[in-house]
Amino acid sequence: MWGEIMRLVQVTAKRAPNLPQFLDQLMVKMGAVALEPAPELLAILDLTATEQKQILASLYETPQWIILLVRDRIQRERLGNQKEAN
């Protein structure tokens, strides 16, 4: 599963001209209905075009970083849900 996500991140990062389009295209490719990014990640959408292109280049070159972020988010959400259940 993580290998497939890495491939989708690379393919999407290579073709997207900016971060909002990257997120939109990635959601479609992953079959995601909605995206609920962490508030701290929303700030990246306010970056300049040059900064966004640098991020896209990094995602293309090292997609394992997105995997680490996804796994971290899943883990934090699981812990939060467990605390709410108790």
MARBA-3410 file (N, C-alpha, C, O; in Angstrom, 1 decimal):
86
0.8,-1.2,0.0,0.0,0.0,0.0,0.9,1.3,0.0,0.6,2.2,-0.8 ~ 1.9,1.3,0.9,2.7,2.5,0.9,3.5,2.7,-0.3,3.8,3.9,-0.7 ~ 3.9,1.6,-1.0,4.6,1.7,-2.3,3.7,2.4,-3.3,4.2,3.2,-4.2 ~ 2.4,2.0,-3.3,1.5,2.6,-4.3,1.3,4.1,-4.0,1.2,4.9,-4.9 ~ 1.2,4.5,-2.7,1.1,5.9,-2.4,2.3,6.6,-2.8,2.2,7.8,-3.4
3.5,6.1,-2.6,4.7,6.8,-3.1,4.7,7.0,-4.6,5.1,8.0,-5.0 ~ 4.3,6.0,-5.3,4.2,6.1,-6.8,3.2,7.2,-7.2,3.5,8.0,-8.1 ~ 2.0,7.2,-6.5,1.0,8.2,-6.8,1.5,9.6,-6.5,1.3,10.6,-7.3 ~ 2.3,9.8,-5.4,2.8,11.1,-5.0,3.8,11.5,-6.1,3.8,12.7,-6.5 ~ 4.7,10.6,-6.5,5.7,11.0,-7.5,5.1,11.4,-8.8,5.4,12.4,-9.4
4.1,10.6,-9.3,3.5,10.9,-10.6,2.7,12.2,-10.5,2.8,13.0,-11.4 ~ 2.0,12.4,-9.4,1.3,13.7,-9.3,2.2,14.9,-9.1,1.9,15.9,-9.7 ~ 3.2,14.8,-8.3,4.1,15.9,-8.1,4.8,16.3,-9.4,5.1,17.4,-9.6 ~ 5.1,15.3,-10.3,5.8,15.6,-11.5,4.9,16.4,-12.4,5.4,17.3,-13.2 ~ 3.6,16.2,-12.4,2.7,16.9,-13.3,2.0,18.1,-12.8,1.5,19.0,-13.6
1.9,18.3,-11.5,1.1,19.4,-10.9,2.0,20.7,-10.9,3.1,20.7,-10.6 ~ 1.3,21.8,-11.4,2.0,23.1,-11.4,2.1,23.8,-10.1,3.0,24.6,-9.9 ~ 1.2,23.4,-9.1,1.3,24.0,-7.8,0.7,23.1,-6.8,0.2,22.0,-7.1 ~ 0.8,23.4,-5.5,0.4,22.6,-4.4,-1.2,22.3,-4.4,-1.6,21.2,-4.1 ~ -2.0,23.3,-4.6,-3.4,23.0,-4.6,-3.8,22.0,-5.7,-4.6,21.1,-5.4
-3.2,22.2,-6.9,-3.6,21.2,-7.9,-3.0,19.8,-7.6,-3.6,18.8,-7.9 ~ -1.8,19.8,-7.0,-1.2,18.5,-6.5,-2.2,17.8,-5.6,-2.4,16.6,-5.8 ~ -2.7,18.5,-4.6,-3.6,17.9,-3.6,-4.9,17.4,-4.3,-5.4,16.3,-4.1 ~ -5.4,18.3,-5.2,-6.7,17.9,-5.9,-6.4,16.6,-6.8,-7.2,15.7,-6.7 ~ -5.3,16.6,-7.5,-5.0,15.5,-8.4,-4.7,14.2,-7.6,-5.1,13.1,-8.0
-4.0,14.4,-6.5,-3.7,13.2,-5.6,-5.0,12.6,-5.0,-5.1,11.4,-5.0 ~ -5.9,13.5,-4.6,-7.1,13.0,-4.1,-7.9,12.1,-5.1,-8.4,11.1,-4.8 ~ -7.9,12.6,-6.3,-8.6,11.9,-7.4,-7.9,10.5,-7.6,-8.6,9.5,-7.7 ~ -6.6,10.5,-7.7,-5.9,9.3,-8.0,-6.0,8.3,-6.9,-6.0,7.1,-7.1 ~ -6.1,8.8,-5.6,-6.3,7.9,-4.5,-7.7,7.5,-4.2,-8.0,6.7,-3.3
-8.6,8.1,-4.9,-10.1,7.9,-4.7,-10.6,8.5,-3.4,-11.5,8.0,-2.8 ~ -9.9,9.5,-2.9,-10.3,10.2,-1.7,-11.5,11.1,-1.9,-11.6,11.8,-2.9 ~ -12.4,11.1,-1.0,-13.6,11.9,-1.1,-13.4,13.3,-0.6,-13.8,14.3,-1.2 ~ -12.7,13.4,0.6,-12.4,14.6,1.2,-11.0,14.6,1.8,-10.5,13.6,2.2 ~ -10.4,15.8,1.9,-9.1,15.9,2.5,-9.3,16.8,3.7,-9.8,17.9,3.6
-8.8,16.4,4.8,-8.8,17.2,6.0,-7.4,17.4,6.5,-6.9,16.7,7.4 ~ -6.6,18.3,5.9,-5.2,18.5,6.3,-5.1,19.1,7.7,-6.0,19.8,8.1 ~ -4.0,18.8,8.3,-3.7,19.4,9.6,-3.6,20.9,9.4,-3.1,21.3,8.4 ~ -4.1,21.7,10.4,-4.0,23.1,10.2,-2.6,23.7,9.8,-2.5,24.6,9.1 ~ -1.6,23.1,10.4,-0.2,23.6,10.1,0.2,23.3,8.7,1.0,24.0,8.1
-0.5,22.4,8.0,-0.1,22.1,6.6,-0.9,23.1,5.7,-0.4,23.3,4.5 ~ -1.9,23.7,6.1,-2.7,24.6,5.2,-1.8,25.9,4.9,-2.0,26.5,3.9 ~ -0.9,26.2,5.7,0.0,27.4,5.5,0.8,27.2,4.2,1.3,28.2,3.7 ~ 1.1,26.0,3.8,1.9,25.8,2.6,1.2,26.2,1.4,1.9,26.5,0.4 ~ -0.1,26.3,1.4,-0.8,26.8,0.3,-0.6,28.3,0.0,-0.9,28.8,-1.1
-0.1,29.0,1.0,0.1,30.5,0.9,1.5,30.8,0.4,1.9,31.9,0.3 ~ 2.3,29.8,0.1,3.7,30.0,-0.3,3.7,30.5,-1.8,2.7,30.4,-2.5 ~ 4.9,31.1,-2.1,5.0,31.6,-3.5,5.1,30.5,-4.5,5.3,29.3,-4.1 ~ 4.9,30.8,-5.7,5.0,29.8,-6.8,6.3,29.1,-6.8,6.4,27.9,-7.0 ~ 7.4,29.8,-6.6,8.7,29.2,-6.6,8.9,28.3,-5.4,9.4,27.2,-5.6
8.4,28.6,-4.2,8.4,27.8,-3.1,7.6,26.5,-3.3,8.0,25.4,-2.9 ~ 6.4,26.7,-3.9,5.6,25.5,-4.1,6.3,24.6,-5.1,6.2,23.3,-4.9 ~ 6.9,25.1,-6.1,7.6,24.2,-7.1,8.8,23.5,-6.4,9.1,22.3,-6.8 ~ 9.4,24.1,-5.5,10.5,23.4,-4.7,9.9,22.3,-3.9,10.6,21.2,-3.8 ~ 8.8,22.5,-3.3,8.2,21.4,-2.5,7.7,20.3,-3.4,8.0,19.1,-3.1
7.2,20.6,-4.6,6.8,19.6,-5.5,8.0,18.8,-6.0,7.9,17.6,-6.2 ~ 9.1,19.5,-6.3,10.3,18.8,-6.7,10.8,17.9,-5.6,11.2,16.7,-5.8 ~ 10.7,18.3,-4.3,11.1,17.5,-3.2,10.2,16.2,-3.1,10.6,15.1,-2.8 ~ 8.9,16.4,-3.3,7.9,15.3,-3.2,8.2,14.3,-4.3,8.1,13.1,-4.1 ~ 8.6,14.8,-5.5,8.9,13.9,-6.6,10.2,13.1,-6.3,10.3,11.9,-6.6
11.2,13.8,-5.8,12.5,13.2,-5.6,12.5,12.3,-4.4,13.2,11.3,-4.3 ~ 11.8,12.7,-3.3,11.8,11.9,-2.1,10.3,11.7,-1.6,10.0,12.2,-0.6 ~ 9.5,10.8,-2.3,8.1,10.6,-1.9,8.0,9.9,-0.5,6.9,9.9,0.0 ~ 9.1,9.3,0.0,9.0,8.7,1.2,8.6,9.6,2.4,8.1,9.2,3.4 ~ 8.9,10.9,2.2,8.6,11.9,3.2,7.1,12.1,3.3,6.6,12.2,4.4
6.3,12.0,2.2,4.9,12.1,2.3,4.3,10.9,3.0,3.4,11.0,3.8 ~ 5.0,9.7,2.8,4.6,8.5,3.5,4.7,8.6,5.0,3.9,8.3,5.8 ~ 5.9,9.2,5.4,6.1,9.4,6.8,5.1,10.3,7.4,4.6,10.1,8.5 ~ 4.7,11.4,6.7,3.7,12.3,7.2,2.3,11.7,7.3,1.6,11.9,8.3 ~ 2.0,10.9,6.3,0.7,10.1,6.3,0.7,9.2,7.5,-0.3,9.1,8.2
1.7,8.4,7.6,1.8,7.4,8.7,1.7,8.1,10.1,1.0,7.6,11.0 ~ 2.4,9.2,10.2,2.3,10.0,11.5,0.9,10.5,11.8,0.4,10.4,12.9 ~ 0.3,11.0,10.7,-1.1,11.5,10.9,-2.0,10.4,11.3,-2.9,10.6,12.2 ~ -1.9,9.3,10.7,-2.8,8.1,11.0,-2.6,7.7,12.4,-3.5,7.4,13.2 ~ -1.3,7.7,12.9,-1.0,7.3,14.2,-1.6,8.3,15.2,-2.2,7.8,16.2
-1.5,9.6,15.0,-2.0,10.6,15.9,-3.5,10.5,15.9,-4.1,10.7,17.0 ~ -4.2,10.2,14.8,-5.6,10.1,14.8,-6.1,8.9,15.6,-7.1,8.9,16.3 ~ -5.4,7.8,15.4,-5.7,6.6,16.2,-5.6,6.8,17.7,-6.5,6.4,18.4 ~ -4.5,7.5,18.1,-4.4,7.8,19.5,-5.5,8.7,20.0,-6.0,8.5,21.1 ~ -5.8,9.7,19.2,-6.9,10.6,19.6,-8.2,9.9,19.7,-9.0,10.2,20.6
-8.5,9.0,18.8,-9.8,8.2,18.8,-9.8,7.3,20.0,-10.8,7.1,20.6 ~ -8.7,6.7,20.4,-8.6,5.8,21.5,-8.8,6.6,22.8,-9.5,6.1,23.7 ~ -8.3,7.8,22.9,-8.5,8.7,24.1,-10.0,9.1,24.2,-10.5,9.1,25.3 ~ -10.6,9.4,23.1,-12.0,9.8,23.1,-12.9,8.6,23.5,-13.9,8.8,24.2 ~ -12.5,7.4,23.1,-13.3,6.2,23.5,-13.2,5.8,24.9,-14.1,5.2,25.5
-12.1,6.2,25.6,-12.0,5.9,27.0,-12.6,7.0,27.8,-12.6,6.9,29.0
END
